[in-house]
Amino acid sequence: MTALAQRIEETPMAPYVGLIRGMSLEEQRIVVTFITELMKEPKSKRQVPAEFKRLRGMVNISAEEIAQDEHLAHIMER
């Protein structure tokens, strides 16, 4: 078992370690699949308020300006 896996004792899952070890291989696969799929769920994007959406298009920013400013590029991705 890797050092990272052994750290499960430091997580809220620690009380379930004995239960998981007592499961069949098929049951363990089900749990691992659930956790793996849970980790893949896309994070929801923050909703932009309608009043901000109305402001879009009011400012003219060139692609060069966006490329030169990483903060502006991050903002413009939204």
Secondary structure as UniProt FT lines:
FT   HELIX           3..6
FT   HELIX           7..10
FT   TURN            12..13
FT   HELIX           14..16
FT   HELIX           17..21
FT   HELIX           25..40
FT   HELIX           50..53
FT   TURN            54..57
FT   HELIX           63..68
FT   HELIX           70..77
//
